[in-house]
Amino acid sequence: MGRSLYYFRKDSGLELDFCIRYKGACTPVEVKARTGNAKSLKTVMAHPEKYHVHDAIKLGDYNVGRSGAILTLPSFMAFLVTDP
């Protein structure tokens, strides 16, 4: 899709699958093969003053939905994550 993708990892083990620029902001993208816990993503989202992120996207075996600031999408809808 012509996007620059970045990976984030700390020595503590916290890691994000991808970080993209979405709607002008750094947005973490978590990808799960199955429905699962996204512990690192939840940690980052709980500390916006430290990580400077306010929204996130989770792709996997999900229905379309939103839980707080996390948008969940089925993996096959990843192509829709584009800037307007």
C-alpha positions in Angstrom: 0.0 0.0 0.0 3.1 2.2 -0.2 3.1 2.8 3.6 6.2 3.2 5.7 6.0 0.6 8.5 7.9 0.7 11.8 8.3 -1.8 14.6 8.6 -0.8 18.3 10.3 -2.8 21.0 11.7 -2.0 24.4 14.1 -4.1 26.5 11.3 -4.7 29.0 9.6 -6.9 26.3 7.0 -4.4 25.3 6.5 -4.5 21.6 4.2 -3.3 18.9 3.8 -5.1 15.6 3.6 -1.9 13.5 3.6 1.8 13.9 2.1 3.9 11.1 1.3 7.5 10.5 -2.5 7.6 10.3 -4.5 10.8 10.2 -1.3 12.7 10.9 -0.4 10.8 14.1 1.7 7.9 15.2 -0.8 4.9 15.4 0.1 1.5 16.7 -1.2 -1.5 14.7 -1.5 -4.8 16.5 -2.0 -8.0 14.3 -3.3 -11.2 15.9 -3.6 -14.5 14.2 -6.5 -15.3 16.5 -8.5 -13.3 19.0 -6.1 -12.6 21.8 -4.8 -10.3 24.4 -2.8 -7.3 23.2 -1.0 -6.6 26.4 1.7 -4.3 25.0 -0.9 -2.3 23.1 -3.0 -1.9 26.2 0.1 -0.8 28.1 0.9 1.8 25.5 -2.7 3.1 25.3 -2.9 3.4 29.1 0.1 5.8 29.1 -0.5 8.5 26.4 1.7 11.0 28.2 4.6 8.6 27.8 4.1 7.1 24.4 2.2 10.0 22.7 -0.4 7.8 21.0 -4.2 8.3 21.3 -5.7 5.8 18.9 -4.7 2.3 17.8 -5.8 -0.4 15.3 -6.1 -4.1 16.0 -6.3 -6.5 13.1 -7.2 -10.2 13.4 -10.0 -12.6 13.7 -12.5 -9.9 14.8 -15.7 -8.2 13.8 -15.6 -4.5 13.2 -15.8 -2.7 16.5 -14.3 -0.2 18.9 -13.2 -0.5 22.5 -12.3 2.9 23.7 -9.5 4.2 21.5 -8.8 0.9 19.8 -10.5 0.2 16.5 -10.7 -3.5 15.8 -11.0 -4.8 12.2 -10.9 -8.2 10.5 -7.5 -8.8 8.9 -9.0 -8.7 5.4 -10.1 -5.1 5.9 -6.5 -3.9 6.4 -6.5 -2.3 3.0 -9.1 0.2 4.2 -6.7 1.8 6.7 -5.8 4.7 4.5 -5.6 8.4 5.2 -8.6 10.3 3.8 
